[in-house]
Amino acid sequence: MDSSSSYATVFVKTPRGNTASTRVSSSLDYTNFLETLWEAVKRRDVPNNRKRSLHNELQQKPPFYLVHNGRILERQNFKSVFQYPFVSLQLSILGGVDRQNRVGSKFGGGGISSSQNAERERKERLKRLALESIDLAKDPYLMRNHLGTYECKLCLTLHPNEANYLAHTQGKKHQQGLARRAYLEKQKAEKEASLQPMQIPVSNKKPRIRKVRIGRPAYQVLKSRDPDTNQRCLSFELSYPSIADTIQPRHRFMSAFEQRIDTPADRRYQYLLLAADPYETVAFKIPNEPIDKGEDRFVTHWDVDTKKFTLSLYYLEDSMEEEDKKPESSSNNNAFCIEAS
């Protein structure tokens, strides 16, 4: 304050954080005082701004207000500035609520957010966290319906997009559902384990020994007819010179649809399999017709001394058949080899 004259130098803190200074006469009224400070602030914050008179606006309602010593400077006490010439100019916000200068907020921070804004920010933070740690392609509970929205099969909730679903997965309801599902699955596994019989540990099981095959046995196929009944007869003679004394050849019949070597399958034929370790299994392709299982009609014989196995079978015949219906005469066409199991 200049005591020799009625002028004082006032320092004003602008909304942008700058400091402006101007000389103010103590003889000015309130409106001119505000206009002088406003012009100083504009020169400091916006140097190139076009000057215009705010005299009429300042008389009605100023677009700003002054703070002096923690109190709003009004018409009644604006003379107190000359005692302590430091003023802060704050812009007014439409709506009458000043969120920038609320208690507990920093200058320019926008004030303390409301509960709705805090909830929105929390969901955005959870969404970003889920995007970094969750792969939606592997989520078993995410389902997209025919409307294009997303459903949570665990909580039975509907979500408009993937981001909303990700925020839901981080919520309390979904996490409780996951914990409940894990507990139920654990109980189910314990119940199933108690009902199952005790299993032998894997370490006590003997390893499976792969058998070595030494090739096909020598074989001979004979066809004939019974002189009394005119039944067709097939005789198979196989030689197993290297077979062990404790092993005897075995045989069985196999349908055309059970084998995988002669494709496509032909229902008119069936296969006679003869197996004995360490020889390969031999299969003979024979007609798929009824076989006579009567006495002396189906005979097998194993000669231990010569190591030869013989099998003879007869087909059921109701009447004389033509020569073109007889079995094939070539023995090479009636046999092929498959690997033993």
Secondary structure, 3 states (H helix, E strand, C coil): CCCCCCEEEEEEECCCCCEEEEEEECCCCHHHHHHHHHHHHHHHHCCCCCCCCCHHHHHHCCCEEEEECCEEECCCCHHHHHCCCEEEEEECCCCCCCCCCCCCCCCCCCCCCCHHHHHHHHHHHHHHHHHHHCCHHHCCCEEECCCCCEEECCCCEEECCHHHHHHHHCCHHHHHHHHHHHHHHHHHHHHHHHHCCCCCCHHHCCCCCCCCCCCCCEEEEEEEECCCCCCEEEEEEEECCCCCCCCCCEEEEEECCCCCCCCCCCCCEEEEEEECCCCCEEEEEEECCCEECCCCCEEEEEECCCCEEEEEEEECCCCCCCHHHCCCCCCHHHEEEECCC
